[in-house]
Amino acid sequence: MLADILVINSIEFWSGSNPVADVGKTQTIEGKDGIYTVETKADGYHIEKQGEESAVDLVFNEADQSWSVKGENESAKLLKFTDEDEVVMYLPNGEEMNVELSQAGVLAFQQAVNSYSYYAAR
């Protein structure tokens, strides 16, 4: 679910800006794995997949310029802005990866995550 939720090309997500202007706005988004309801909160987004009871929150921390994902019983930091052209992404194994905010940078990160998922599944 999380991979489908992260709309990597979203200007709001990558901007590092707090989405306060749209607080309370709800959108329905069709992803490759289902339909999601996304509600804009003062500090991020509340996301629910249609037909499922669980939900996640994407939370922006203004103090350290980071995004985290929070579920019912767990939480993980996703990324931290280092400057306007680069972020530190946190891999599933806890390692950090500097990622350029470009199509090539996002592709490199996706490949790293896919490699990790492949080895974790074995």
C-alpha positions as CSV (number, residue, x, y, z in Angstrom):
1,M,0.0,0.0,0.0
2,L,2.7,2.5,0.9
3,A,4.5,2.4,-2.4
4,D,1.2,3.1,-4.2
5,I,0.4,6.0,-1.7
6,L,3.7,7.8,-2.2
7,V,2.9,10.0,-5.2
8,I,6.6,10.6,-5.8
9,N,5.9,13.3,-8.5
10,S,3.6,15.2,-6.2
11,I,4.8,18.9,-6.0
12,E,3.3,19.2,-2.5
13,F,5.2,16.1,-1.2
14,W,8.6,17.1,-2.6
15,S,8.2,20.8,-1.9
16,G,9.0,20.6,1.8
17,S,6.2,23.0,2.4
18,N,3.5,22.4,4.9
19,P,0.1,21.8,3.2
20,V,-1.8,24.1,5.5
21,A,-3.5,26.0,2.6
22,D,-5.6,22.8,1.8
23,V,-6.4,21.6,5.4
24,G,-9.6,19.7,5.3
25,K,-9.6,19.1,1.6
26,T,-10.3,15.4,0.7
27,Q,-9.4,13.8,-2.7
28,T,-10.1,10.4,-4.1
29,I,-7.1,9.0,-6.0
30,E,-7.1,5.9,-8.1
31,G,-3.7,4.1,-7.7
32,K,-2.5,0.9,-9.3
33,D,-3.5,-1.1,-6.3
34,G,-6.8,0.5,-5.5
35,I,-8.7,3.7,-4.7
36,Y,-7.5,5.9,-1.9
37,T,-9.1,8.8,0.1
38,V,-6.5,11.4,0.9
39,E,-7.4,14.1,3.5
40,T,-5.1,17.1,3.9
41,K,-4.2,17.8,7.6
42,A,-2.3,20.7,9.1
43,D,0.8,18.6,9.2
44,G,0.4,16.3,6.2
45,Y,-2.0,13.7,4.9
46,H,-4.4,11.0,6.2
47,I,-4.7,8.2,3.7
48,E,-7.2,5.3,3.6
49,K,-7.5,2.6,1.0
50,Q,-11.1,1.8,0.0
51,G,-12.2,-1.5,1.5
52,E,-9.6,-1.6,4.2
53,E,-9.9,-0.5,7.8
54,S,-6.3,0.5,8.4
55,A,-5.0,3.9,7.4
56,V,-1.7,5.8,7.3
57,D,-0.6,9.3,7.9
58,L,2.1,11.1,6.1
59,V,3.4,13.7,8.6
60,F,5.6,16.7,7.8
61,N,7.9,17.9,10.7
62,E,8.6,21.5,10.1
63,A,11.4,21.6,12.7
64,D,13.7,19.1,10.9
65,Q,12.1,19.4,7.4
66,S,11.2,15.7,7.3
67,W,8.3,13.5,6.2
68,S,7.3,10.4,8.2
69,V,4.7,7.7,7.8
70,K,2.6,6.6,10.8
71,G,0.3,3.6,10.9
72,E,-1.7,2.2,13.8
73,N,1.3,0.7,15.7
74,E,4.4,1.9,13.9
75,S,6.1,4.9,12.5
76,A,9.1,5.5,10.2
77,K,10.9,8.5,8.8
78,L,10.7,8.6,5.0
79,L,12.8,11.5,4.0
80,K,14.5,14.7,5.2
81,F,15.2,17.7,3.0
82,T,18.9,18.7,3.0
83,D,18.5,21.5,0.4
84,E,16.2,22.4,-2.4
85,D,17.7,19.9,-4.8
86,E,18.4,16.9,-2.5
87,V,16.8,14.8,0.2
88,V,18.0,12.0,2.5
89,M,15.7,9.0,2.0
90,Y,15.6,6.2,4.6
91,L,15.7,2.7,3.2
92,P,13.7,-0.1,4.7
93,N,16.9,-1.5,6.3
94,G,17.5,1.8,8.1
95,E,20.3,3.0,5.8
96,E,20.3,6.5,4.4
97,M,20.5,7.4,0.7
98,N,21.1,10.9,-0.6
99,V,18.6,11.4,-3.5
100,E,18.6,14.2,-6.0
101,L,15.2,15.7,-6.6
102,S,15.0,14.7,-10.2
103,Q,13.6,11.9,-12.3
104,A,17.0,10.2,-12.3
105,G,17.3,10.6,-8.5
106,V,13.9,9.1,-7.9
107,L,14.6,6.2,-10.3
108,A,17.8,5.4,-8.5
109,F,16.0,5.4,-5.1
110,Q,13.2,3.1,-6.5
111,Q,15.9,0.7,-7.8
112,A,17.5,0.6,-4.4
113,V,14.2,-0.1,-2.7
114,N,13.3,-2.8,-5.2
115,S,16.7,-4.4,-4.7
116,Y,16.2,-4.4,-0.9
117,S,12.6,-5.9,-1.4
118,Y,14.0,-8.6,-3.6
119,Y,16.6,-9.7,-1.1
120,A,14.3,-9.4,1.8
121,A,11.8,-11.7,0.1
122,R,14.4,-14.4,-0.4
